[in-house]
Amino acid sequence: MHLYYCAIMKLVIVESPNKCHTISRYLGNGYKVLASTGHLRDLSTSGKGGFGIDVENDFKPKYNIISSKYKIVNELKAAAKNASEVILATDPDREGEAIAWHITQILGLDPKTTKRLEFHEITRASIEEAILHPRTIDMNLVNSQETRRIIDRVIGFRLTSIISKKINSRSAGRVQSATLKLIYNHDEEIANFVPEEYWNLSVDFLKDGKKTSANFLSYKDLKSIKSKKDDDLILSKLSKSLKVVDVKASYKMVESKPAFTTSTLQQEAFNVYHFPTKKTASLAQMLYEGVNIGSEHVGLITYIRTDSTYLSDTYVERAHAYIEEKFGKEYLGKRKLAKVAGAQNAHEAIRPTSNHRTPESVRPYLKPDMYKLYKLIYERAVASVMAPQKQSVATITLRSGDVDFEVKGTKVVFDGYARLYRSEPSDENIIPLFKVGEEFEITNINNTQEFTKAPLPYSEAKIVKLMEEKNIGRPSTYSSTISTLFERQYIESKAGLVSTTEQGKRTTVFLDEYFPKLIDVKYTANMENELDKIQAGEVEKLDVLTGFYTSFMKQADTVSKTINKKLMVEIGRNCPICGQPLVMKKSKFGEFIGCSNFPTCTYCEKEPEQVEYVGRNCPICGEPLVYRRNKKNKKFIACSGFPKCEYVEKEETKVTVIKKCPECGGDLIVRGRGKKKFLGCSNYPNCKHIEQYKETKAN
């Protein structure tokens, strides 16, 4: 019976092990579901430059099984051998398509005939639909991914080799270096910011017995106050009262925002919950792959790597039914679509897989942060097809002398989508009714000098937004790119704000000088467009690779030959041995000052250590005891006479004072260990008084 089952079994291969049980249950008997756990193969490190490609043979790649994946490969091979059919169900994006193709090469399958399932949510209906309508592997997608991988390998290996040798930087890359330059440029803007003077002017008056303020609007052609001279001039033109000269009333419709893309989800999760992009990506992945809701394991949201705001007709119909049931027919709205350059609108936005699986209903099954993110996704998607908010807007113009002031107010007439989703605080400001001709006495004048402030450093959310706007990378790479910059110590975060480190600045300056085209955002965006064209079948992979490789390698070889020494930061002093400039250097033990003429001159010096004294002398040689730190940065007490004296004691060593010294008045303390304990003066070696030590219960 078991052999018969194996013979008719169909093997389905997915990416994540977390999907196996759920998909297997949806497919039923006759199917076995295994996971590749991501990529199984990658470019080898053989050949020219360790690129793993044969440049002379049309950039033919050489792939090796990833060392940690041999066990999985053997399991897949064994399962495929006993299966009647192998079906590939990797993720529905460029990387997923490439993984599916690599699996066909490993298992000896024909990519033209092997079934490929595509689904964007892990639900029974979605899986059953995919089984009924399989496709084959899209080689344009595979070629696009392979081109990207080859380009990133060549840039990564060659550029990293150069900057490692020249400036001790750890890595560089097509997307990460362009992103780093964006952050660096903004930091430079902040550093070079010059504050400009301006003045705030408002007047207070009583309306219906309540204090109301009106803000400066204009004086003749002057729309803003830039100096004390202008401020004094305007104040001199004021009378003691205000007169209403214009009243305008209108209505404004505020539309809801589209459902989330990968980028907008990461931005909103940061803005609302201060989640780092890496955390948001991880939580979203778990929600997509599914959680146990009672006795059922279900995927709660659709595929998380998307740049599309499209929502399927089926979802919109379900959402409208839910909205009408929950809030009423007047809350029904239209579908919102935000155009994104290069977006694949065949994919959907990130949305819940079920409208009736509300955040509150699944809250008991989710960890707190998972619940927060699911609630955000759920409410944003539903709100995107709800009616707009309607606001009543009033604008009152008042005049004092020749100076105009303004009072503005808004009132929400119909809450619309904000009944469910509001990520920003309400700006509602209800003002009383005014009539043209009304006059009010000015009760107070508020005028303050201000200065423009430098822009704040970028947050992770802002970086993601810029990457999307400037077409740097793709949804699947936003989070990993930022994580890499942190890991390389090119950027740092303080209170959620990101700035470049000294090494990050050094890396950007170097790349900007010697590889300006490569880290220009336009070049990176154009490369993404070329990859999209390969995916669409509009250009050939070989043409893109040839154009890139020839230009890049020529530039890299030129830079490598012309810069023969490491670029190091001079400290402003010369070497006392040979007279060459002293520079800052790095080693595994930290930074130090050394001669730029190394290895001809080996002079080096360390920064003077700050000595912290304990306040006692060494019991062996009498030199002062000091605090030191070991390799694990743990504090301990040692003799300052090292290496002549190697005395060391733990910081927490207990000093037992028995009585006063009869010779000098110091403390007689217990010294030695075990049976060799004795009483010695704490002022040793100036006082060498010792006594026999008799241990008692009190001691």
VOGU-3710 file (C-alpha; in Angstrom, 3 decimals, decimal comma):
1> mhlyycaimk> 0,000/0,000/0,000  2,802/2,422/0,894  4,630/1,766/-2,406  1,431/2,357/-4,380  0,933/5,709/-2,581  4,487/6,782/-3,418  4,017/5,928/-7,088  0,988/8,196/-7,525  2,198/10,951/-5,195  2,698/14,420/-6,629
11> lvivespnkc> 5,517/16,489/-5,124  4,887/20,202/-4,567  7,938/22,345/-3,731  7,482/25,681/-1,942  10,052/28,101/-0,473  9,190/28,279/3,211  8,731/25,271/5,537  5,967/27,234/7,324  3,729/26,810/4,259  4,106/23,040/3,936
21> htisrylgng> 1,499/21,844/6,431  -1,179/24,330/5,368  -0,782/23,795/1,621  -0,579/20,022/2,096  -3,879/20,071/3,971  -5,526/22,184/1,266  -4,298/19,853/-1,504  -5,327/16,671/0,279  -4,210/13,088/-0,357  -1,920/12,360/-3,278
31> ykvlastghl> 0,315/15,364/-2,666  3,500/15,800/-0,656  4,738/19,338/0,062  8,415/20,075/0,746  10,321/23,357/1,076  13,515/24,549/-0,587  14,050/27,105/2,238  15,009/29,767/-0,292  17,755/29,488/-2,904  19,465/26,127/-3,356
41> rdlstsgkgg> 22,212/27,298/-5,721  24,316/30,411/-6,140  27,127/31,603/-8,377  30,411/29,874/-7,693  33,502/31,866/-6,755  35,640/30,401/-9,548  36,868/32,032/-12,741  38,020/35,581/-13,377  37,712/37,737/-10,282  35,855/34,941/-8,500
51> fgidvendfk> 32,703/36,117/-10,291  31,500/32,616/-11,156  30,855/33,552/-14,790  32,547/32,763/-18,095  32,945/36,245/-19,557  34,277/34,995/-22,901  31,350/32,584/-23,309  28,434/35,066/-23,200  28,717/35,475/-19,421  27,653/31,889/-18,864
61> pkyniissky> 27,175/31,442/-15,091  28,536/28,553/-13,093  26,321/27,547/-10,180  27,130/25,483/-7,105  24,820/23,997/-4,508  24,932/26,218/-1,408  26,914/24,261/1,194  24,155/24,403/3,826  21,545/23,075/1,376  22,983/19,638/0,451
71> kivnelkaaa> 20,693/17,836/2,871  17,609/19,570/1,462  18,714/18,879/-2,116  19,120/15,177/-1,353  15,655/15,067/0,268  14,096/16,754/-2,776  15,876/14,399/-5,164  14,680/11,345/-3,226  11,112/12,642/-3,092  11,116/13,595/-6,798
81> knasevilat> 12,359/10,129/-7,741  9,313/8,549/-6,111  6,831/11,176/-7,331  4,582/10,869/-10,348  4,946/14,624/-10,957  6,872/17,578/-9,547  5,019/20,893/-9,223  6,820/24,117/-8,313  5,099/26,635/-6,029  7,825/29,103/-5,053
91> dpdregeaia> 7,023/32,766/-4,320  5,369/34,841/-7,084  8,247/37,227/-7,803  11,549/37,414/-9,680  13,500/35,553/-7,000  10,814/32,890/-6,658  10,851/32,279/-10,407  14,626/31,871/-10,352  14,423/29,417/-7,443  11,863/27,359/-9,405
101> whitqilgld> 14,179/27,272/-12,440  17,166/26,223/-10,305  15,082/23,378/-8,894  14,392/22,111/-12,430  18,149/22,109/-13,118  18,908/20,232/-9,906  16,141/17,649/-10,387  16,610/17,271/-14,152  13,163/18,660/-15,037  12,154/20,443/-18,232
111> pkttkrlefh> 11,351/24,125/-17,455  9,101/24,244/-20,524  6,757/21,555/-19,240  7,130/21,533/-15,438  4,023/22,968/-13,787  4,445/26,214/-11,884  1,811/27,353/-9,413  1,263/31,040/-8,744  -0,754/32,223/-5,767  -0,662/35,447/-3,747
121> eitrasieea> -2,337/34,286/-0,572  -2,237/31,042/1,369  -5,932/30,192/1,464  -7,807/27,114/0,323  -9,501/28,950/-2,562  -6,234/30,436/-3,806  -4,330/27,125/-3,690  -7,141/25,188/-5,388  -7,360/27,856/-8,109  -3,599/27,651/-8,700
131> ilhprtidmn> -3,747/23,841/-9,024  -6,524/24,126/-11,610  -4,648/26,736/-13,661  -0,890/26,069/-13,490  1,588/27,747/-15,829  5,206/27,027/-16,749  8,357/28,858/-15,712  8,673/32,380/-17,146  12,211/32,462/-18,519  12,109/36,239/-18,951
141> lvnsqetrri> 11,719/36,528/-15,173  14,564/34,046/-14,670  16,838/35,922/-17,099  16,077/39,189/-15,332  16,996/37,728/-11,944  20,144/36,077/-13,317  21,267/39,355/-14,892  20,744/41,194/-11,636  22,675/38,512/-9,722  25,624/38,621/-12,147
151> idrvigfrlt> 25,791/42,429/-12,109  25,589/42,551/-8,325  28,253/39,835/-8,019  30,671/41,675/-10,339  30,113/45,035/-8,636  30,154/43,517/-5,162  33,346/41,516/-5,593  35,354/44,033/-7,654  34,295/47,169/-5,842  34,551/45,602/-2,393
161> siiskkinsr> 38,084/44,443/-3,200  39,078/47,987/-4,136  37,557/49,827/-1,186  38,765/47,169/1,237  42,343/47,724/0,115  42,128/51,487/-0,194  39,970/52,659/2,712  39,308/49,549/4,849  35,584/49,529/4,015  33,797/46,194/4,185
171> sagrvqsatl> 31,581/46,196/1,096  29,986/48,158/-1,724  27,117/47,381/-4,056  24,875/48,726/-6,769  21,862/49,380/-4,525  23,482/49,779/-1,101  26,033/52,369/-2,262  23,425/54,476/-4,072  21,237/54,369/-0,952  24,199/55,306/1,242
181> kliynhdeei> 24,879/58,317/-0,998  21,287/59,513/-0,510  21,771/59,455/3,266  25,228/61,061/3,042  23,976/63,889/0,802  21,208/64,641/3,290  23,691/64,659/6,181  25,811/67,157/4,228  22,737/69,305/3,663  22,124/69,325/7,425
191> anfvpeeywn> 25,784/70,113/8,198  25,876/73,012/5,714  22,493/74,410/6,679  22,422/78,176/7,281  19,475/79,346/9,431  17,323/82,168/8,054  15,443/84,702/10,141  11,670/85,007/10,031  8,957/86,430/12,295  5,646/84,991/13,456
201> lsvdflkdgk> 2,908/87,576/13,883  -0,605/87,021/15,190  -3,222/89,050/17,040  -5,774/87,992/19,670  -9,338/89,211/19,950  -12,558/88,174/21,672  -15,340/86,507/19,645  -18,483/85,585/21,567  -16,511/86,006/24,773  -13,783/83,518/23,726
211> ktsanflsyk> -10,201/84,312/22,762  -9,528/83,819/19,050  -6,246/84,280/17,187  -5,698/85,514/13,640  -2,406/84,934/11,798  -0,605/87,450/9,584  -1,639/87,048/5,940  -0,193/89,996/3,998  0,751/93,647/3,904  0,690/95,031/0,353
221> dlksikskkd> 3,090/92,682/-1,536  4,647/91,305/1,642  3,439/87,731/2,292  5,977/86,772/4,954  8,099/88,620/7,519  11,821/88,047/7,030  13,415/90,709/9,274  12,978/92,930/12,310  12,695/95,891/9,943  9,684/94,315/8,173
231> ddlilsklsk> 8,150/93,335/11,512  8,448/96,891/12,873  6,972/98,294/9,666  3,921/96,038/9,837  3,356/96,721/13,535  3,376/100,444/12,802  0,548/99,957/10,284  -1,812/98,203/12,711  -4,838/99,913/14,188  -6,413/99,002/17,516
241> slkvvdvkas> -9,127/96,870/15,949  -9,866/94,183/13,347  -12,628/94,279/10,767  -13,986/91,225/8,908  -13,552/91,920/5,165  -14,181/88,479/3,668  -15,844/85,203/4,634  -15,424/82,109/2,465  -16,990/78,721/3,036  -16,387/75,577/0,994
251> ykmveskpaf> -16,397/71,823/1,215  -13,374/69,581/0,828  -13,326/65,852/0,094  -10,413/63,955/1,655  -9,825/60,631/-0,074  -8,491/57,566/1,720  -5,068/56,254/0,837  -4,571/53,162/-1,366  -3,937/49,754/0,175  -0,353/49,055/1,212
261> ttstlqqeaf> 2,620/48,255/-0,988  5,793/46,881/0,608  7,216/50,386/0,782  4,168/52,153/2,212  3,655/49,395/4,786  7,226/49,793/6,039  6,795/53,572/6,171  3,480/53,471/8,012  4,629/50,796/10,480  7,594/53,005/11,349
271> nvyhfptkkt> 5,525/56,186/11,618  2,783/54,615/13,741  4,636/51,967/15,775  8,327/52,876/15,213  8,988/49,392/13,812  12,355/49,160/11,983  11,988/47,990/8,375  13,587/44,641/9,202  11,034/43,997/11,939  8,106/44,948/9,707
281> aslaqmlyeg> 9,348/42,597/6,978  9,670/39,741/9,473  6,213/40,266/10,997  4,596/40,572/7,572  6,251/37,341/6,441  4,765/35,502/9,422  1,296/36,915/8,730  1,571/35,847/5,089  2,784/32,335/5,836  0,001/31,896/8,352
291> vnigsehvgl> -0,812/31,361/11,995  -2,898/28,856/13,920  -6,422/30,209/14,358  -8,048/27,622/16,571  -7,605/24,274/14,815  -6,845/25,868/11,427  -3,563/27,260/10,084  -4,326/30,177/7,752  -2,477/32,920/5,916  -3,848/36,251/7,129
301> ityirtdsty> -2,507/38,571/4,408  -1,560/38,409/0,737  1,994/38,292/-0,632  4,105/40,961/1,046  6,624/41,897/-1,663  4,664/44,059/-4,052  4,776/47,558/-5,538  1,159/47,466/-6,713  -1,897/49,058/-5,095  -4,293/46,984/-7,199
311> lsdtyverah> -7,121/45,129/-5,435  -8,967/42,290/-7,127  -12,655/42,568/-7,993  -13,344/39,682/-5,647  -11,747/41,456/-2,699  -13,478/44,778/-3,433  -16,858/43,034/-3,595  -16,207/41,289/-0,265  -14,941/44,517/1,292  -17,996/46,458/0,139
321> ayieekfgke> -20,281/43,818/1,591  -18,416/44,060/4,897  -18,487/47,894/4,895  -22,209/48,039/4,170  -22,890/45,468/6,876  -20,651/47,156/9,448  -21,065/50,888/8,750  -23,890/51,413/6,240  -24,284/51,968/2,512  -23,230/55,634/2,694
331> ylgkrklakv> -19,692/54,494/3,597  -19,119/52,654/0,305  -16,416/54,187/-1,868  -14,417/53,510/-5,002  -11,176/51,601/-5,459  -7,999/53,718/-5,060  -5,009/53,157/-7,328  -1,676/54,941/-6,865  0,579/54,734/-9,907  4,016/53,381/-9,115
341> agaqnaheai> 6,801/53,348/-11,707  7,482/49,800/-12,819  4,695/48,331/-10,689  3,415/44,914/-11,682  -0,348/45,448/-11,483  -1,029/41,760/-12,009  0,003/41,517/-8,360  -2,230/42,834/-5,622  -1,547/45,236/-2,806  -1,021/43,835/0,684
351> rptsnhrtpe> -4,475/43,083/2,059  -6,244/40,675/4,435  -7,254/37,348/2,973  -10,646/37,596/4,704  -12,636/40,695/5,663  -14,564/38,810/8,335  -11,315/37,719/9,977  -11,151/41,023/11,832  -8,165/42,115/13,928  -10,102/41,672/17,158
361> svrpylkpdm> -11,289/38,186/16,215  -7,708/36,943/15,643  -6,059/38,952/18,401  -5,970/36,028/20,883  -3,865/34,043/18,383  -1,326/36,757/17,564  1,650/38,199/19,383  1,141/41,907/20,226  3,295/43,292/17,411  1,806/40,879/14,864
371> yklykliyer> -1,638/42,068/15,903  -0,625/45,718/15,487  0,683/45,137/11,968  -2,303/43,020/10,945  -4,685/45,702/12,236  -2,821/48,320/10,199  -2,996/46,208/7,016  -6,607/45,206/7,547  -7,940/48,688/8,214  -5,891/50,362/5,460
381> avasvmapqk> -7,150/47,896/2,832  -10,811/48,176/3,846  -10,593/51,978/4,193  -9,132/52,258/0,690  -12,558/51,294/-0,761  -14,584/53,425/1,653  -16,165/56,815/0,975  -14,043/59,965/1,361  -14,224/62,198/4,384  -16,188/65,417/3,831
391> qsvatitlrs> -14,995/68,602/5,529  -16,496/72,079/5,791  -13,749/74,692/5,402  -14,115/78,325/6,532  -11,600/81,091/5,754  -12,068/84,484/7,456  -10,025/87,532/6,364  -9,732/90,408/8,852  -8,027/93,761/8,367  -6,285/96,060/10,822
401> gdvdfevkgt> -5,140/99,251/9,176  -3,506/98,073/5,938  -2,561/94,629/7,308  -4,597/91,482/6,592  -4,948/88,573/8,994  -6,591/85,176/8,549  -8,544/82,692/10,624  -9,043/79,207/9,140  -11,171/76,384/10,436  -12,397/72,971/9,387
411> kvvfdgyarl> -15,247/70,822/10,546  -15,800/67,169/9,652  -19,258/66,870/8,120  -18,982/63,156/7,259  -16,194/60,951/8,663  -16,139/58,452/5,769  -13,085/56,155/5,767  -11,784/57,831/8,962  -14,533/55,932/10,785  -12,193/52,933/10,440
421> yrsepsdeni> -8,683/54,154/9,649  -6,833/57,268/10,708  -3,057/57,142/10,967  -2,683/60,917/11,342  -4,177/63,150/14,033  -7,273/65,119/13,073  -6,685/68,733/12,029  -10,266/69,728/12,821  -10,479/73,303/14,089  -14,042/74,473/14,539
431> iplfkvgeef> -14,473/78,286/14,495  -17,566/80,388/15,223  -19,597/82,129/12,508  -18,343/85,504/11,263  -20,107/88,227/9,256  -18,510/90,753/6,912  -18,312/94,122/8,649  -17,936/92,784/12,186  -15,256/94,585/14,213  -13,188/93,360/17,145
441> eitninntqe> -10,745/95,076/19,476  -7,226/93,661/19,418  -6,471/92,391/22,926  -2,911/91,201/22,341  -0,177/91,195/19,688  2,088/88,151/19,441  5,261/88,625/17,435  8,315/86,399/17,852  11,593/86,132/16,037  12,315/82,632/14,737
451> ftkaplpyse> 15,010/80,949/12,672  14,554/78,168/10,165  15,787/74,825/11,448  17,939/72,320/9,638  16,024/69,307/8,325  15,995/66,258/10,568  18,083/63,211/9,609  16,190/60,583/7,646  14,190/57,893/9,390  14,179/54,354/8,006
461> akivklmeek> 10,680/55,049/6,683  11,919/58,070/4,752  14,816/56,081/3,285  12,401/53,421/2,042  10,195/56,129/0,525  13,172/57,666/-1,282  14,321/54,279/-2,575  10,861/53,742/-4,038  10,567/57,257/-5,482  14,010/57,133/-7,093
471> nigrpstyss> 13,566/53,532/-8,275  16,520/52,146/-6,301  16,091/48,445/-5,654  12,806/46,614/-5,449  10,277/45,890/-2,657  12,113/42,717/-1,696  15,405/44,616/-1,212  14,388/47,751/0,731  14,694/46,200/4,185  17,774/44,073/3,446
481> tistlferqy> 19,630/47,057/1,924  19,131/49,175/5,041  20,084/46,213/7,261  23,321/45,755/5,283  24,259/49,416/5,748  23,777/49,012/9,501  25,784/45,767/9,565  28,656/47,370/7,630  28,585/50,217/10,168  28,096/52,763/7,384
491> ieskaglvst> 25,023/54,209/9,105  23,773/54,453/12,675  20,425/55,208/14,261  19,726/57,467/17,226  16,143/57,846/18,428  14,952/56,418/15,122  16,925/58,911/13,000  19,614/57,606/10,653  22,933/59,244/9,811  26,185/58,179/8,178
501> teqgkrttvf> 29,143/57,118/10,307  32,687/58,291/9,626  33,327/55,086/7,687  30,112/55,589/5,746  31,190/59,114/4,819  34,654/57,924/3,842  33,160/55,200/1,660  30,767/57,576/-0,093  33,422/60,227/-0,722  35,729/57,604/-2,226
511> ldeyfpklid> 33,053/56,083/-4,454  31,782/59,514/-5,473  35,272/60,500/-6,586  36,272/57,336/-8,420  32,919/55,713/-9,316  30,495/58,672/-9,554  28,329/57,049/-12,222  27,947/53,785/-10,335  26,487/55,282/-7,167  24,391/57,895/-8,949
521> vkytanmene> 20,712/57,185/-8,273  19,861/57,719/-11,945  22,305/55,001/-13,003  20,907/52,585/-10,425  17,324/53,395/-11,430  18,198/52,937/-15,118  19,686/49,531/-14,307  16,424/48,538/-12,602  14,564/49,637/-15,728  16,856/47,491/-17,878
531> ldkiqageve> 16,125/44,490/-15,656  12,396/45,210/-16,010  12,808/45,282/-19,798  14,479/41,862/-19,723  11,555/40,647/-17,624  9,141/42,048/-20,194  11,098/40,445/-23,065  11,981/43,830/-24,571  15,801/43,564/-24,370  18,309/40,716/-24,369
541> kldvltgfyt> 20,180/39,670/-21,252  23,503/39,503/-23,141  23,213/43,094/-24,392  22,676/44,436/-20,875  25,541/42,390/-19,401  27,984/43,299/-22,178  27,287/47,026/-21,886  27,628/46,984/-18,123  30,697/44,740/-17,825  32,842/46,500/-20,423
551> sfmkqadtvs> 32,305/49,941/-18,922  32,551/48,945/-15,269  35,649/46,758/-15,484  37,544/49,385/-17,474  36,825/51,959/-14,800  37,621/49,564/-11,944  40,970/48,561/-13,483  41,911/52,214/-13,986  41,117/53,119/-10,383  42,938/50,075/-9,022
561> ktinkklmve> 46,129/50,910/-10,953  46,215/54,658/-10,334  45,638/54,500/-6,581  48,563/52,499/-5,257  48,263/53,278/-1,570  45,458/53,147/0,928  43,617/56,405/1,342  44,101/57,272/4,982  43,161/60,277/7,066  46,142/62,478/7,963
571> igrncpicgq> 46,193/63,758/11,559  48,288/66,900/10,991  51,633/65,655/12,369  54,658/64,067/10,735  56,434/60,867/11,679  59,330/61,524/14,138  61,376/58,797/12,413  61,096/59,513/8,675  59,167/62,789/8,434  56,232/61,417/6,399
581> plvmkkskfg> 52,630/62,296/7,428  51,116/60,353/10,311  47,682/58,863/9,546  44,833/57,102/11,352  44,874/53,340/10,788  42,690/50,454/11,840  43,484/47,006/13,134  41,448/44,270/14,782  42,343/45,905/18,114  40,982/49,329/17,101
591> efigcsnfpt> 42,284/52,586/15,641  45,889/53,738/16,044  48,251/56,336/14,616  50,895/55,093/12,214  53,304/56,265/9,544  51,932/56,626/6,010  55,311/55,340/4,736  54,615/51,802/6,037  56,131/49,210/5,510  59,349/51,197/4,886
601> ctycekepeq> 58,757/52,928/8,209  56,974/50,932/10,941  56,523/53,763/13,461  53,176/53,673/15,263  51,702/55,100/18,428  48,600/54,472/20,458  46,250/57,009/21,920  47,264/57,628/25,582  45,181/55,525/27,914  43,136/57,185/30,630
611> veyvgrncpi> 44,368/55,559/33,860  41,770/54,954/36,583  43,354/54,419/40,001  41,766/52,137/42,622  43,057/54,071/45,635  45,114/51,177/47,062  48,641/49,927/46,530  49,727/46,552/45,204  50,297/44,080/48,105  53,246/42,557/46,203
621> cgeplvyrrn> 55,342/45,500/45,002  53,638/48,581/46,443  52,868/50,295/43,126  49,371/51,846/42,777  46,573/49,485/41,748  44,617/50,469/38,607  41,486/49,338/36,792  41,996/47,534/33,495  39,744/45,694/31,022  40,170/42,266/29,477
631> kknkkfiacs> 39,356/41,172/25,904  35,700/40,786/26,857  35,721/44,398/28,120  35,253/43,182/31,701  36,777/45,361/34,397  39,435/44,011/36,758  42,084/45,327/39,183  45,794/44,945/38,441  49,134/46,384/39,395  50,278/49,483/37,479
641> gfpkceyvek> 53,796/48,027/37,568  52,910/45,362/34,948  54,802/43,572/33,392  57,377/43,687/36,202  54,617/42,853/38,668  51,803/40,580/37,468  49,534/40,958/40,492  45,810/40,781/39,531  42,712/40,684/41,673  39,057/40,581/40,802
651> eetkvtvikk> 37,216/43,878/41,081  34,904/42,457/43,664  37,804/41,204/45,872  36,758/41,865/49,474  39,219/43,800/51,677  38,783/42,866/55,361  39,998/45,565/57,784  40,816/44,068/61,235  42,232/47,001/63,196  44,494/50,029/62,988
661> cpecggdliv> 48,240/49,721/62,395  50,165/50,456/65,664  53,068/52,004/63,720  51,500/54,416/61,181  47,760/54,459/61,931  46,814/52,813/58,645  44,504/49,796/58,306  45,687/46,289/59,072  44,026/44,137/56,433  43,941/40,434/55,735
671> rgrgkkkflg> 46,457/39,416/53,097  47,380/36,077/51,553  45,148/33,065/51,080  44,120/29,928/52,951  46,541/28,926/55,718  49,035/31,626/54,638  46,811/34,553/55,662  48,427/37,348/57,700  47,705/40,940/58,730  49,572/43,616/56,786
681> csnypnckhi> 49,435/47,394/56,695  47,477/49,023/53,873  50,286/51,579/53,524  52,812/48,943/52,422  55,604/49,385/51,325  55,944/52,699/53,239  54,892/50,768/56,329  55,944/47,110/56,524  54,245/46,214/59,799  52,776/42,661/59,829
691> eqyketkan> 51,117/40,483/62,477  49,976/36,905/62,781  46,373/36,395/61,680  44,036/34,317/63,803  40,738/33,575/62,063  37,688/33,659/64,361  33,948/33,155/63,782  33,483/36,918/63,891  36,005/37,272/61,116
//
